[in-house]
Amino acid sequence: MAKSLISNEELKEVRDNLLKSNNKVTAWMIRDKINMSKNVHLDESTIRGRFCEMKEPLGGIGRNGGQRGWIVDNLNGNKVKLKNKPVVMKPTVTPVKKHDIINELQSLVPKDDMFKTYIERPIDNRLAVHYDSGHHPLTSGKQGTGKTTAHHYYAFKRKLPIFEMTCNKEFELRKQFGGKTIVNQNIIFEENLLAKIVQGPGVVLFDEINYVTNENSVEFHGMLVQRELYIKDADKIYKLHPECKIGFAQNPKSAKYLGSNVKPSNFLGRCSYLTFPDFSKQEITEALVKRFPKVHGDMLRKFAEFYFAVCDKIERSKLPIDISIRQLNAMVELWKAGLPLNEAIEDGLSGMCDAASQPDAKQSFMVVAHAIWTDTSQKHNRT
């Protein structure tokens, strides 16, 4: 049977061994090595996320042209491990600017209370660099990895309004700018919110972008390259404000997301890319502690343990569902509001199995819960 875990030290050992014979080491090289030699199955996103958590570089050519963590002995050509840690170049993040936001859009600026329990990760800083550098980031990842919320967090940190549009198969970009209507017996073009936000500082996020048909994706090309779009009904060219940021988010196509389209190269060539890794157990626990500060830490740790045990069961059983920190928060909130633990688990998470026509999995989730809590029906201390 394949091992389910690999330690951080083993990961670094694989990287260091690869560095001895390669000028540059990537996540896929590490993935192939551990899959063959250690019988462990990790994807590239997870590997990158693990090294981010360790604050360790994957390895390769640094900005100074040298190999990270290694030097070459010019006398015999052998590579020697540096005793001191390599210098890590921190990305330059543009200072927060003060923007003039029109009154109509002030309500779209995220408020402080939305992010009191937010866990900032290295991937958030990378997204900020993409936006601040003028790119159009496309964030991908499983449900619950934070690929959508991170855009809102960027807007919060930059004090910008954010307008999120959830795409579908009938989505047509030009129609989102407004439409013709009759006012005082005159036909006029009435602008929608999208038309107003692109003309000032702000963030526009197109979520589920891979549900847009490839034919309708063409409308995005001019907006992303020339940063303008002609709307025939308005007989107007809408020019994007220099501080208008355009971003995208999607679930990658898989057995769980069959209805989406793989975007064509002519669309993808206008974006930059970020794959969001799963949250670690430490990050999930920290988020629970911040969100529920009055709940006993031991109880929160058990909720986190249950969450990761269920995630593991979903992957091993190849169930057509994903769970996220939203379901975890729902369980805790329902339990904290007074529901018995077994009912909070069912209503907050395991009931999803019934909705997805997987009733047998629902019972297996409760077996996991019983292993973590001796009696799921008893009233545990909620403070």
C-alpha angles and dihedrals in degrees: 000000000000119000113251098207140041122192125238090245091055090050091052090046091055090049093048092050091051091050090060091068104023133065091210131026122201135187093255091054090054090045093054092045096052092042090057103035104030101028091233123140114214127151124227094255092055091049092051090047092051092052090047089054090051089046087231125137117240086231135247140102113354127206092267091058094251127115113261111254095359138081129192120238102227092204098062105005094242120142115239124200113240114239094213124061114265118255109263113211110218116217116250111246119199112246115252110269127210108243131198104232119188115240093248090062099041091094090060093063105102114248127231095248091062091068105034090113097033117131110217113214135183089260089064091058090049091052090052090053090052093052096041090050092057098254128137104235121209110200119201132183146113122294111286098024093112097248092139101033090053090068090054089048090054090052089048093052092047094043091236129143114249126205115194120198120191108215128217139178093277094048114135116179098211091056091058091067094067142272146243120282138167119253120174089346090305125115110231136167111248114204121227125217093269091060090053099046096049090058093062141033111302149099124266114195121193105199122197088019091167090068090069110097115250089242091057091044089073090076089068094059099079092041092054098043107029091024091226138093131197114224109199097198090055093038086222139120109227109211116199117238113248089244095047108114121203119201139167138206133192146163108240114247110266143137087289096050107042098149097068130094126233103237117241123249094250089062097039090050089068095055140068120223141231125177111203116220125218117270115261121237089251091054093047092049091048090051091051092049091051093046097043105030093161096055116095112261094231091058091049091050089054091052089052091047090051092048094054093043089055091046089053092049091050091053095045093046092043091229115182093238139082127204126206141190086274091069090045092052090047091055093051093044093051092047092046089050090060109273117136110258095251091053092046090052092048096045095040102042125344093056086071086077091064090049090051093046093250103121094156091059090054091063092047090055090055090051087057090050092052090053091055099039114036092213116021092184097060122096105253120201106276096197 
